[in-house]
Amino acid sequence: MADQSVPSAFELALRLIVCLLFPPLAVIDKGCGVILLTLLLTLFGWIPGTIFAMVICLRR
């Protein structure tokens, strides 16, 4: 059985796709502050929000 703290390849790929489409949704399980910061960066521009969401999602 796989460890729950390490995401599978499918989960990671799905999360990265969501990072591209709607960055705040991709970090919804990381906490309120991260969600708000991602939303703010996405409102300033899609690219900063996407980059921040990817950095947060890829960090373990």
Residue frames as a rotation matrix with the C-alpha (Angstrom) as fourth column:
MET 1
0.580 0.815 0.000 0.00
0.815 -0.580 0.000 0.00
0.000 0.000 -1.000 0.00
ALA 2
-0.100 -0.627 0.773 1.29
0.604 -0.656 -0.453 3.45
0.791 0.421 0.444 -0.93
ASP 3
-0.581 -0.193 -0.791 2.19
0.766 -0.456 -0.452 6.10
-0.273 -0.869 0.413 1.61
GLN 4
0.443 0.887 0.130 -0.50
0.891 -0.419 -0.175 8.83
-0.101 0.194 -0.976 1.76
SER 5
0.441 -0.299 -0.846 2.02
0.164 -0.900 0.403 11.67
-0.883 -0.316 -0.348 2.07
VAL 6
-0.708 -0.685 -0.173 3.57
-0.107 -0.137 0.985 11.02
-0.698 0.715 0.024 -1.36
PRO 7
0.282 0.876 -0.392 1.20
-0.601 -0.158 -0.784 11.79
-0.748 0.456 0.481 -4.25
SER 8
0.162 -0.160 0.974 0.96
0.572 0.819 0.040 9.33
-0.804 0.551 0.224 -7.11
ALA 9
-0.840 -0.525 0.136 1.99
0.382 -0.394 0.836 10.33
-0.385 0.754 0.531 -10.61
PHE 10
-0.321 0.814 0.483 -1.68
0.797 -0.043 0.603 10.65
0.512 0.579 -0.635 -11.63
GLU 11
0.553 0.525 -0.647 -2.50
0.812 -0.513 0.278 12.94
-0.186 -0.679 -0.710 -8.69
LEU 12
-0.193 -0.727 -0.659 0.52
0.391 -0.673 0.628 15.12
-0.900 -0.136 0.414 -9.42
ALA 13
-0.870 -0.095 0.483 -0.32
0.493 -0.174 0.853 15.35
0.003 0.980 0.199 -13.12
LEU 14
0.080 0.983 0.162 -3.93
0.885 -0.145 0.443 16.24
0.460 0.108 -0.882 -12.32
ARG 15
0.473 0.041 -0.880 -2.84
0.679 -0.653 0.334 18.89
-0.561 -0.756 -0.337 -9.83
LEU 16
-0.599 -0.754 -0.270 -0.44
0.349 -0.549 0.759 20.44
-0.720 0.361 0.592 -12.36
ILE 17
-0.606 0.492 0.626 -3.24
0.681 -0.087 0.727 20.60
0.412 0.866 -0.282 -14.94
VAL 18
0.514 0.804 -0.298 -5.44
0.839 -0.399 0.370 22.35
0.179 -0.440 -0.880 -12.38
CYS 19
-0.033 -0.624 -0.781 -2.51
0.574 -0.651 0.496 24.72
-0.818 -0.432 0.380 -11.68
LEU 20
-0.899 -0.331 0.286 -2.63
0.407 -0.394 0.824 25.73
-0.160 0.858 0.489 -15.31
LEU 21
-0.334 0.859 0.388 -6.41
0.659 -0.081 0.748 26.13
0.673 0.506 -0.539 -15.49
PHE 22
0.577 0.543 0.610 -7.27
-0.127 -0.678 0.724 27.69
0.806 -0.496 -0.322 -12.12
PRO 23
-0.351 -0.929 -0.116 -4.32
-0.033 0.136 -0.990 28.08
0.936 -0.344 -0.079 -9.74
PRO 24
-0.414 0.148 0.898 -6.25
-0.880 -0.319 -0.353 28.78
0.234 -0.936 0.262 -6.48
LEU 25
0.686 0.727 -0.013 -8.15
-0.710 0.674 0.204 25.50
0.157 -0.130 0.979 -6.82
ALA 26
0.413 -0.612 -0.674 -4.89
0.000 0.740 -0.672 23.55
0.911 0.277 0.306 -7.06
VAL 27
-0.679 -0.734 0.013 -3.69
0.036 -0.051 -0.998 24.76
0.733 -0.677 0.061 -3.63
ILE 28
0.171 0.878 0.447 -7.02
-0.502 -0.313 0.807 24.47
0.848 -0.362 0.387 -1.82
ASP 29
0.826 0.149 -0.543 -5.68
0.299 0.701 0.647 21.90
0.478 -0.697 0.535 0.65
LYS 30
-0.136 -0.989 -0.056 -2.58
0.690 -0.053 -0.722 23.95
0.711 -0.137 0.690 1.57
GLY 31
-0.354 0.052 -0.934 -4.27
0.857 -0.382 -0.346 26.49
-0.374 -0.923 0.091 3.85
CYS 32
0.633 0.766 -0.111 -6.13
0.691 -0.624 -0.366 29.77
-0.350 0.155 -0.924 3.74
GLY 33
0.359 -0.563 -0.744 -3.08
-0.172 -0.824 0.540 32.01
-0.917 -0.066 -0.393 3.43
VAL 34
-0.703 -0.636 0.318 -1.72
0.135 0.320 0.938 30.13
-0.698 0.702 -0.140 0.44
ILE 35
-0.112 0.760 0.641 -5.13
0.971 0.220 -0.092 30.17
-0.211 0.612 -0.762 -1.25
LEU 36
0.759 0.446 -0.475 -5.50
0.403 -0.894 -0.196 33.92
-0.512 -0.043 -0.858 -0.76
LEU 37
-0.030 -0.859 -0.511 -1.95
-0.287 -0.483 0.828 34.65
-0.958 0.172 -0.232 -1.96
THR 38
-0.723 -0.191 0.664 -2.49
0.486 0.542 0.686 32.48
-0.491 0.818 -0.299 -5.04
LEU 39
0.283 0.910 0.304 -5.80
0.934 -0.189 -0.303 34.20
-0.218 0.370 -0.903 -5.74
LEU 40
0.641 -0.101 -0.761 -4.20
0.035 -0.986 0.160 37.62
-0.767 -0.129 -0.629 -5.38
LEU 41
-0.458 -0.878 -0.140 -1.32
-0.199 -0.052 0.979 36.71
-0.866 0.476 -0.151 -7.70
THR 42
-0.513 0.352 0.783 -3.79
0.797 0.533 0.283 35.24
-0.318 0.769 -0.554 -10.20
LEU 43
0.619 0.767 -0.168 -5.79
0.673 -0.628 -0.390 38.48
-0.405 0.128 -0.905 -10.15
PHE 44
0.293 -0.616 -0.732 -2.61
-0.317 -0.784 0.533 40.45
-0.902 0.076 -0.425 -10.88
GLY 45
-0.014 -0.288 -0.958 -1.83
-0.998 0.064 -0.004 38.12
0.063 0.956 -0.288 -13.74
TRP 46
0.880 0.453 -0.140 -2.38
-0.454 0.891 0.031 34.53
0.139 0.036 0.990 -14.70
ILE 47
0.371 -0.816 -0.444 1.32
-0.002 0.477 -0.879 33.70
0.929 0.327 0.175 -15.00
PRO 48
-0.510 -0.600 0.616 2.39
-0.636 -0.219 -0.740 34.75
0.579 -0.769 -0.270 -11.46
GLY 49
0.197 0.680 0.707 -0.52
-0.954 0.299 -0.022 32.82
-0.226 -0.670 0.707 -9.94
THR 50
0.899 0.127 -0.419 0.26
-0.294 0.884 -0.362 29.74
0.325 0.449 0.832 -12.00
ILE 51
0.004 -0.981 -0.195 3.97
-0.172 0.191 -0.966 29.80
0.985 0.038 -0.168 -11.16
PHE 52
-0.474 -0.145 0.868 3.26
-0.848 -0.187 -0.495 30.22
0.234 -0.972 -0.034 -7.44
ALA 53
0.552 0.757 0.348 0.69
-0.808 0.589 -0.001 27.40
-0.206 -0.281 0.937 -7.48
MET 54
0.732 -0.339 -0.591 3.14
-0.131 0.782 -0.610 25.08
0.669 0.524 0.528 -9.25
VAL 55
-0.373 -0.897 0.238 5.90
-0.410 -0.070 -0.909 25.88
0.832 -0.436 -0.342 -6.75
ILE 56
-0.236 0.358 0.903 3.55
-0.964 0.035 -0.265 25.15
-0.127 -0.933 0.337 -3.84
CYS 57
0.774 0.633 -0.020 2.22
-0.627 0.762 -0.163 21.94
-0.088 0.138 0.986 -5.43
LEU 58
0.567 -0.622 -0.540 5.67
-0.075 0.614 -0.786 20.59
0.820 0.486 0.301 -6.29
ARG 59
-0.392 -0.680 0.619 7.10
-0.716 -0.197 -0.670 21.33
0.577 -0.706 -0.409 -2.86
ARG 60
0.126 0.416 -0.901 6.83
0.200 0.879 0.434 18.31
0.972 -0.235 0.028 -0.56
